[in-house]
Amino acid sequence: MGLTSATGLISGINFNEVVSQLVELESQPILLLQSRKASLETVSAELSTLSVKLSGLQSAASKLSSLANFNVNSVSVTKSTSGIELLSATVNSSAVPGTSQVQVNQLAQAHSIASQGFVDDDTTAIASASGTFKFKVGNAGAETSISITNETTLVQLRDAINNANGSVQASILNDGSGSNPYRLVLASKNTGTANSVNITSNPTTLDFTNKQVEDAYANATNSYSGTVASNSGNNYLGTTNKTFLVEIVTGGDPGTATYKYSIDGGITFLGANGAAYNGSNAITTQTSLTNYIDGQGSSSTTEGENEGVQISFGASSGTLVAGDEFTIDVFNPTLQEAKDAVIEVGNLTISKSSNTISDVIQGVTLNLLQADSASTIDVTVVNDTSGIQSQIEGFISAYNDVIEYLQEQLSFDPEDPESNTAKPLLGDTTAVLLNRQLQNLITSAVPGASSSLNSLAKLGISTNEDTSKISLDSATFSAAIAANITNVTRLFVGIGVPSNSQIKFVSKTDETDSGSYGLFINTAPTRATIDADHAIQAGGITAQEVISVSFFSDATNSAISPTTAQITAAAGSTINDIVNALNSAFATQKIAASASNNSGAIRIRATEYGDDIKIQVHSDQDNSATQSGLGTADSTAKENTGVDIAGTINGFKANGKGAVLTSGSGFADDGLSIRAEVTTTGNFGTITVSSGVADRIASLIRRNIDTSTGTIRVRQDGIADSVESIDEEIERKGVLVAAFEERTRQQFQRLEVLLGQFQIQGNALTAGLTSIQNLQAQINNR
């Protein structure tokens, strides 16, 4: 029979309780394994928490290990004498503290031109036949070609120009005139005199060249129904785009009516002799009106010289009525001249093509806003040491967060000290080692630092003996940074300090040890340079000359084609004309080179050093003394290739690229890079490399929290493997316990069955004995 109740029916034993106790006893190894698993999972969770806190410290340390963050400058700009902001400025880490006095004499402008007025923008064709509209920016700019047909409208031409994505932006201007109000505007995308818009082919009816007097237009509300005309055509002698407005003062035929006129849209009016109209000095004859509106013969200086604008009314075509208005538009194709920005820095006058100037004051970018040659602006650069202190304080906070957590974990439960309950990471080798390494880095001397400031303690960072947290004494810090910011930098950043000013520290790696390393240059680096054979004569070149410059950015790879810029220098072009044209072409083609005036001769030089850079220059003129000096007698190209630097660091041959030497020795100097823009060879002193605290802490944490190879990840992977093994063991033992429980229940079941059988047998025996006793009693009673 089955164990259908907690208590055996025969034995009276609570079998479930007995089995449960036996199973519990048998399950003790599983409980121990589960406890071990939970403990390991708690350790892994705490290691994850530690990893997060370490990430915060790594972030703070990485900021402090960046050299740029120790060269934090700020820049201030004064306003003009009238309180106007003429320029703004930004600054980078290379700026030198000090004040520069700047005058903004002229802003750079982008050139824009417009066609004469057109009747509509989307209906009438602008050409009578198919052709190609071509334009470029600057003498050496790339030419853009637009195909047109006898159906192309103004809008279609505008869209085609913009879709070509060249150096010109097209738009349509509606000037509001009564006739032909639509004008196509072409504007250079770049400012500067070298970036003027040039139309090289124009098969359309649009005129971008001649100044125009438009047809006279009668206001639609006029009472006058006669004719009005202007001397329309290429007759405008002025320079500004405007509208001449004529209004009838007293009516009558053209010979007897009186007039006044305006050149500012009707805001003010002028009368006889060009004087301001006062109600009684109207112009009395049509002839005088024509003389006055173009400035001819008037005493007014408003118009200046004769602008060539005339108006006439039909002699017998109707009566003019007071209030009738007539307009004549005049137009100059040049909407805005191309101009360079002109500034003065001290007593040096400088012209630049852009209003953003970053190559005049070291490390400072000037953003020109307005011109005022009467005002001098002070541009002042100062070191912002408060930013450095803020970053150090952030580092201290992140460090203390990690140390507080480690100190808590590497101890017994502080809330129940008598229980001797260990915190999860107590005794964990990863946590113990990290705690010791971090504190050692904070308290030990910094390798490669200045002897006068070689520890954080000397900077004012002290350690609390009880909590192991650190704090900063602001007074000590301020004194140290005021004394020598470079020495403060070396405490935190792994940098190199060369003994020779011609050497610049570039970078180091985790493999670079602190120390002092000797530098020797065997081959000085050079930039690809082409020098003209002679100076250009004072009157300029005598014949037109086409100069092509090919720039190879990877000269050692023959499969890569060069970038080419070409200019056409007209006869009479001076050296400055040619230099400006070349630099404009280089900028347009994004060529990393520049042209300059080298004592009257042209010099073309690459921006970067090394044998990857090659320059070829070809001229269509020979090497005549009256030309640029860039030609050759046999019409071949002049060419030159740069040279990579070669030398040693710490006595070991270094890898040279451009002007940069990088050690790959595998020894203490491995990974150190320096830049040497030198012109001579020989010994260039030493470079002393420090291993800053922030640099080393960031590296230490990186080795610990790397998601694939970090010690914490390796430790957690090991824990995960152990947990997996424990789960397998728990599952195996669980099967055994279940089998034990089943077996034990079966044994108790068999016991109950057996007891039942014994009971039946006992009952039968008892009954038998009773029968025998009864039979014996019957016998005895006889």
Stockholm file with secondary structure:
# STOCKHOLM 1.0

chainA/1-782         MGLTSATGLISGINFNEVVSQLVELESQPILLLQSRKASLETVSAELSTLSVKLSGLQSAASKLSSLANFNVNSVSVTKSTSGIELLSATVNSSAVPGTSQVQVNQLAQAHSIASQGFVDDDTTAIASASGTFKFKVGNAGAETSISITNETTLVQLRDAINNANGSVQASILNDGSGSNPYRLVLASKNTGTANSVNITSNPTTLDFTNKQVEDAYANATNSYSGTVASNSGNNYLGTTNKTFLVEIVTGGDPGTATYKYSIDGGITFLGANGAAYNGSNAITTQTSLTNYIDGQGSSSTTEGENEGVQISFGASSGTLVAGDEFTIDVFNPTLQEAKDAVIEVGNLTISKSSNTISDVIQGVTLNLLQADSASTIDVTVVNDTSGIQSQIEGFISAYNDVIEYLQEQLSFDPEDPESNTAKPLLGDTTAVLLNRQLQNLITSAVPGASSSLNSLAKLGISTNEDTSKISLDSATFSAAIAANITNVTRLFVGIGVPSNSQIKFVSKTDETDSGSYGLFINTAPTRATIDADHAIQAGGITAQEVISVSFFSDATNSAISPTTAQITAAAGSTINDIVNALNSAFATQKIAASASNNSGAIRIRATEYGDDIKIQVHSDQDNSATQSGLGTADSTAKENTGVDIAGTINGFKANGKGAVLTSGSGFADDGLSIRAEVTTTGNFGTITVSSGVADRIASLIRRNIDTSTGTIRVRQDGIADSVESIDEEIERKGVLVAAFEERTRQQFQRLEVLLGQFQIQGNALTAGLTSIQNLQAQINNR
#=GR chainA/1-782 SS CCCCSSBCTTTCCBHHHHHHHHHHHHTHHHHHHHHHHHHHHHHHHHHHHHHHHHHHHHHHHHHHTCGGGGSCEEEEECCCTTSCCCEEEEECTTCCSEEEEEEEEECCBEEEEECCCBSCSSSSCSCSSCEEEEEEESTTSCCEEEEECTTCCHHHHHHHHHHTTCSEEEEEEECCCSSSCEEEEEEEEEESGGGCEEEEECCSSCCSSSCEECCCEECTTCSCCSCEEECCBSCCCCSSCEEEEEEEEECBSTTTCEEEEESSTTSSCBCGGGCBCCSSCCBCSHHHHHHHHTTTTCSCSSSCSCCCCCEEECTTSCCBCTTCEEEEEEECSEEECCBCEEEEETTEEEEESSSEECSSSTTEEEEECCCEEEEEEEEEEEECHHHHHHHHHHHHHHHHHHHHHHHHHTSBCTTSGGGTCBCTTTTCHHHHHHHHHHHHHHHSCCTTSBTTBCSHHHHTEEECTTTCCEEECHHHHHHHHHHCHHHHHHHHSCCEEESSTTEEEEECCTTCCSEEEEEEEEECCBCCEEECSSCCCTTCCSSCEEEEEEEESSTTCTTSCCEEEEEEECTTCCHHHHHHHHHHHHHHHTCSEEEEEETTEEEEEESSCSTTCEEEEEESSCSCTTSCSCCCTTCCCEEEECBCCEEEETTEECEEETTEEECCCSSTTTTCEEEECCSSCEEEEEEEECCCHHHHHHHHHHHHHCTTTCHHHHHHHHHHHHHHHHHHHHHHHHHHHHHHHHHHHHHHHHHHHHHHHHHHHHHHHHHHHHHHHHHHHHHHHC
#=GC SS_cons         CCCCSSBCTTTCCBHHHHHHHHHHHHTHHHHHHHHHHHHHHHHHHHHHHHHHHHHHHHHHHHHHTCGGGGSCEEEEECCCTTSCCCEEEEECTTCCSEEEEEEEEECCBEEEEECCCBSCSSSSCSCSSCEEEEEEESTTSCCEEEEECTTCCHHHHHHHHHHTTCSEEEEEEECCCSSSCEEEEEEEEEESGGGCEEEEECCSSCCSSSCEECCCEECTTCSCCSCEEECCBSCCCCSSCEEEEEEEEECBSTTTCEEEEESSTTSSCBCGGGCBCCSSCCBCSHHHHHHHHTTTTCSCSSSCSCCCCCEEECTTSCCBCTTCEEEEEEECSEEECCBCEEEEETTEEEEESSSEECSSSTTEEEEECCCEEEEEEEEEEEECHHHHHHHHHHHHHHHHHHHHHHHHHTSBCTTSGGGTCBCTTTTCHHHHHHHHHHHHHHHSCCTTSBTTBCSHHHHTEEECTTTCCEEECHHHHHHHHHHCHHHHHHHHSCCEEESSTTEEEEECCTTCCSEEEEEEEEECCBCCEEECSSCCCTTCCSSCEEEEEEEESSTTCTTSCCEEEEEEECTTCCHHHHHHHHHHHHHHHTCSEEEEEETTEEEEEESSCSTTCEEEEEESSCSCTTSCSCCCTTCCCEEEECBCCEEEETTEECEEETTEEECCCSSTTTTCEEEECCSSCEEEEEEEECCCHHHHHHHHHHHHHCTTTCHHHHHHHHHHHHHHHHHHHHHHHHHHHHHHHHHHHHHHHHHHHHHHHHHHHHHHHHHHHHHHHHHHHHHHHC
//
